[in-house]
Amino acid sequence: MRLFLLPISTRRTLIYCDKNTIQNAAANLAPGQKPPILDRITTKAADTWAGFEKAESGWKKHLTNYGNMVLRRIPYEEWGLKSIPALSETRRDELEEAVVQGAKGKVEVLFPGIYLNEGRVLETLKKLATERQALHKSKMFWSLGIAPLTAPFMLVPVVPNIPFFYMVFRGWSHWRALNGSRHLEFLTKNPTLLSPKASPILDNLYTAGLLHPTRAESREASSPTPEQISQVSRLIETRGNEGKKDVMLLQRWNGKLLAEEFKLPEMEVEIERAVEQVEAAIIKAEEAKIEKDKVDTAEADEKEADAKVKIAKAAEDVKKSAAEVKEKI
């Protein structure tokens, strides 16, 4: 198994598991042995959805258009955890035995060393493994609990019971993410199983994405020089104001280049989705900060105006008191 730790911005990171290693393991099944039932159901569902996407019109076309839009709104963190397979008992026993025997580096972790300090790799993995476990567990039970309540929609002719299938899908999705997070947590609790490797290829791809405005220009340009990589890295640190500001590290079009370089087609959509969501989150945070600054400024101006009124009133009172004293004298 191989993991990719891909910082989308200076504060947010996508984890992605190389599915090729999983598929290769599945391809080594004994003759006549079928893949696990969950894998068969997943494959069947994917094939059915792909068939719906080929429809040129009708409810299937509308369903897939809307469905794909909904899928893009599912948090990228969930998709990343879903890419990690569940930790089977057999696999757990193998890894525990490897730990006892002192084996090291069973799972490779690739990351851009220029943009993610190696000292933060384990910390980042632990955070990704644990921060959403409670959420996925509660949402899984909630989705599967709601699903039976959608039974009345089965009475609608022709069109499938979309609400039921959606709730089941969300429950399954949270289950996959929960199991992926538990697998990752197991690895972080046994860090000798992990083999973090700073990837010069990722450094080059990240830097090229920050140097060039388009994918075409990035393709045509030569690989970034060490000086360019160093300059871009320093620029990111400056723009981030020593970690106080979140700065984007990837563009949407970077996804295709990374996917092509590592021959992982499915990585492209994962990166694109993550970039879209992180960009939106940063813009929303910046807009909220601007609005807060406006409110704070307005409140400060109001307080200043009130203070001026009070000072003027106090001055008037002093003047009046002085006049009264003068009359008495």
Residue pairs with C-beta under 8 A, 6 or more apart in sequence:
1 17
1 18
1 21
1 22
1 85
1 106
1 107
1 108
2 17
2 18
2 21
2 107
2 108
2 109
2 110
3 15
3 16
3 17
3 18
3 84
3 107
3 108
3 109
3 110
4 14
4 15
4 16
4 17
4 18
4 109
4 110
4 111
4 262
4 267
5 13
5 14
5 15
5 109
5 110
5 111
5 116
5 121
5 124
5 125
6 13
6 14
6 15
6 16
6 111
6 112
6 202
6 250
6 258
6 271
6 274
7 13
7 14
7 111
7 112
7 115
7 116
7 249
7 250
8 14
8 76
8 248
8 249
8 250
8 271
8 274
8 275
8 278
9 246
9 247
9 248
9 249
9 250
9 278
9 282
10 115
10 236
10 240
10 243
10 245
10 246
10 247
10 249
11 243
11 246
12 246
12 274
12 278
12 281
13 116
13 124
13 128
14 76
14 77
14 80
14 270
14 271
14 274
15 80
15 81
15 83
15 84
15 125
15 128
15 184
16 80
16 83
16 264
16 267
16 270
17 83
17 84
17 85
17 180
18 262
18 264
19 83
19 264
19 266
20 263
20 264
22 85
26 35
26 39
29 35
34 40
35 43
49 64
49 67
52 60
52 61
52 63
52 64
53 64
53 68
55 61
55 64
59 158
59 159
63 162
70 166
72 273
72 276
74 173
75 277
76 270
76 273
76 274
76 277
76 278
77 128
77 132
78 132
78 136
78 173
78 174
78 177
79 270
79 273
79 274
80 128
80 180
80 270
80 274
81 128
81 132
81 136
81 176
81 177
81 178
81 180
81 181
81 184
82 173
82 176
82 177
82 180
83 180
83 270
84 179
84 180
84 181
84 183
84 184
85 179
85 180
85 183
86 176
86 179
86 180
86 182
86 183
87 179
87 182
87 183
87 186
92 186
95 106
95 186
95 187
95 190
95 193
96 190
98 106
98 193
99 190
99 192
99 193
102 192
103 192
103 193
104 192
104 193
104 195
105 192
105 193
105 194
105 195
106 193
106 194
106 195
107 187
107 193
107 194
107 195
108 195
108 197
109 121
109 125
109 194
109 195
109 196
109 197
110 197
110 199
110 202
111 118
111 121
111 196
111 197
111 198
111 199
111 202
112 198
112 199
112 202
112 203
112 205
112 206
113 198
113 199
113 200
113 202
113 203
114 198
114 203
114 206
114 207
114 229
114 233
115 203
115 206
115 233
115 236
115 249
116 124
118 196
118 198
121 196
122 188
122 191
122 194
122 196
125 184
125 187
125 188
125 194
126 185
126 188
128 181
128 184
129 181
129 182
129 184
129 185
129 187
129 188
130 181
130 185
132 177
132 181
133 178
133 181
133 182
133 185
136 174
136 175
136 177
136 178
136 181
137 174
137 178
139 170
139 171
139 174
140 171
140 174
140 175
140 178
141 171
143 167
143 168
143 170
143 171
143 174
144 167
144 168
144 171
146 167
147 164
147 167
147 168
147 171
150 161
150 163
150 164
150 167
151 161
151 164
153 161
153 162
153 163
153 164
154 161
154 164
187 193
187 194
188 194
201 261
201 262
202 258
203 229
204 223
204 224
204 229
205 254
205 257
205 258
205 261
206 249
206 250
206 254
207 224
207 228
207 229
207 232
207 233
208 218
208 221
208 223
208 224
208 257
209 218
209 249
209 250
209 251
209 253
209 254
209 257
210 232
210 235
210 236
210 249
211 218
211 221
211 224
211 228
211 232
212 218
212 221
214 253
215 253
215 254
215 256
215 257
218 253
218 257
219 257
224 232
236 247
236 249
239 245
239 247
240 246
240 247
246 282
246 285
248 275
248 278
248 279
248 282
250 271
250 274
250 275
251 275
252 271
252 272
252 275
252 276
254 271
254 275
255 267
255 268
255 269
255 270
255 271
255 272
255 275
256 268
258 267
258 268
258 271
259 265
259 266
259 267
259 268
259 271
